[in-house]
């Protein structure tokens, strides 16, 4: 589904060129669950931005569902982001003046889907993430974990080819992080392709594969055997890294 070949990203700061990504290549098949890891400055956020069409590469090839998006004009990026990619962020990025239901409906509004269909799909998605009783609550009336569930539901609104999750558990306690990762695993078992950026090894091990970056280079590509029960992967005290 995704083909990356010799992808490069260089940022120019005055007379200094910073190579954030250096000739990174990999493939991701439909239905995979992949984690991207690396220390600060390794290039993982840059790679996520390029995969999500939030930035453009300096060089290299990016093919998404047989379309070479790296060769498209910038005006095409917004359409592909809306139709092909779902986003989940650490800080949720929900609109505070909209209810959970309205936040999930928003991508479908931009896609031109009729109101009745928008409402039906949004209700189904909120039910899928366990928030059927919170549809008319605003973000400030929900917990961090509930807001992240809304964000996950929103990411699925337009049936994207993949979901990109950038540190989705970074603002959550351990117990809530486990619940969120169980949702991602359930979605993946249902066929959703998920790419997750995280700096936490225990979170990454919920995926079936880990790409590790360092200094802008892909240094390893590890397939994992998902034989551990999710509850064992995150067996810590709930307050271990509470934010």
N, C-alpha and C positions, 0 to 999 in steps of 0.2 A: 504494500500500500504506500509506503514511503521509501524513496530511494534518495540517499544523500551521497554525493560524489565530490570529493575534494572541496568541501565547503570552507570558505575563508571569510573572515570578517576583521577588517582593520579600521581602527578609529584614529583619526588624525587630531592630535592636540597640539596646536601651534606647529612647530617643526618636528614634533615627535610622533612617530607612528606606533600605535599599540596594536599588536596582533592578538585579538581576543580569541579567534579560532584559526587553526592552522591545518588546512587540508584534512578535514574530518570526513570520513566516509562510513556509512552503515546503511542497512536496510531494516525496515520494520514491517512485518507481515500483518495483514488484517487480523484483528482479534488478539494481538499481543498486549501484554501489560509490561511496560518498560519503565524502569527508574533511571534517572540521570543523576549521578553523584559527582562531587568534586569539592575541593576546598574553595574558600573565597578567592575570586579572581581566576578560577580555573576555566571559565567560559561557559558554564552550564546555563546561566541566565541568558547569555547571548544566544546560545543554541536554542533555548526555548523561545526567545523572541523571533528568531528566524523561522522556526517550525510553525509558529503561530502567525506568521506574516505581519508581525508588529515592527519588523525591520527588514532590510534587504541585505543580502550577502555582497561582499566585495568581489568574490569570485566563487566559482563552483556551480554545481547543479543540485536543484531540489525538485523532485518529482513527487506529486501527491495525487494518488488515484489516476495515474497515467497522464497527468497534466504537469508540464514543466513550469511550475509557478515562479521559479527564479528568473524566467525569461519574460514574464508578464509585465505589463505596465502597472504602475502603482494604483491606478483607478480600478483595476480588477481585484486588488487585494481585499478591499472591504467586502465585496460580494462573496469571495471564497471564504473569508473569515466567518461570515454570517451563515453560510450554507454548509461548510465542510468541517468547521472547527468549533468545539466547545471549550470554554475557558473556566477554570476554577482557580481563584487566587487566595493567598494567605489571609488577606484582609477582607475577603468576601466580595467587596465592590458592589454591594446592593444599593439601590437608590432608597434613601431613608424615608422619602415621602410616599413610597409605594408599598402596598401589602406584599406578603409572600407570593400570593397568587399573581399580582400585577408584575412583580419582578420576574417571575417565570414566564409570563406572557410576553414580556418586552421583546426578546429576539424574534418571536413570531410576528409581532406587530411590524417590525422592520422588514420582515420577509414577505409581508403582504397577505398573511393568512387571515381568513375571515374571523370575526370576533367569536362566534359560537365554537368554531374549531379550536381557536386559541384557548378558550376557557376550558373546554373538555380535555385537551392535552395537558394543560397546566395542572388541572385537578388530578389527572392520572399520575403525573410525575411527582407531585407532592405526596400523593398516597404511596408511591413506590419508595420514597425516601423516608416514610414514616411520619409525615407532617399533615395528614388529612385533617386533623383537628386544629391546625394553625394557619389555615389558608388566608384568613383576614387579619392576621397579626402583622404589625410593622416590625422592621428589623430591631428597633430598640426594645421591643416587647419579647424578643426571642433570645435564647442563650447563644453563645458562640457556636456550639455544635449544631444547633438548629439553623442558624444563619448559614453555616457551611452546607448543610443539607439543602437549603433553598438554592444556594449557589450551584450545587451539583445538579439539582433539578433544572435550573435555568440553562446550564451548559448542554443539556440533552434536548432542549426545546425543539430545535430544528433538525433532529436526528443526524448529528454530525458524523463525519467519517472517523473522527477521533476526538478525545477529550484531553486537553493539556492542563495539568494541575501543577501549579507553581507553589511549593511549600504549603500544601493545603492543611497540614496539621500544625503549622508553626505557631499559631496563636491559641492552640487548644491544649488542655491537660491530657495526660496519658490515657485515661479511660475514654474520653471523648474522641481522642485520636484513633483509638482502636475501633470505635463505632463507625467513624468516617471511613477508615480503611476497609472495614467489612462491607460498606456500601460499594466502594470502588471494586472490591473483589467480586461482589455479586453482579455488578454491571458487566465486568469483564467476562464472567462465566456466561453471561447472556449474549456475548459477542461484541461488546463495545471495546474498541481499541483505546488504551489509556497510556499516556506518557506523563510520568510524574517526576518533577524535580524536587529533591530533598537533600538535606545535609545529614540526615539521621539514618544510620545503618539499619536500625530495627524497622523503620518505616519502609525503607527501600526493599527489604526482604519480603514484603507482601507481594512484590512484583515477580514476574517469571524470568526477568532478565535485568541486569544492571550494566549500564554504560558508565564508565568512569573517565572523567576528564581531569587533566592537569596541565596548566600552562598552555591552554588552548589546543591541546592534543588529546585524542581518544587513546587512552593507555590500556584499557581492558574492556572486554565485552563478555560478561559472565552470564551463562544460563543457570537458572536456579531450579531446584526441585522443590515445588511447593507442597511439601509433605507435612510441614509443621502446622499445627492448628493456630489460627490467628491469635487466639487468646494467649498462647504461649510465647508468641513472638514479642508481645509488648508486656510481658509480665514484670511490671515495676509498680512502685507505689504511685497512686493516682496523682500525687503532688510532686512527682519527680522533676517535671519541668513546667509546672503550671505558670502561665503568663498572666 
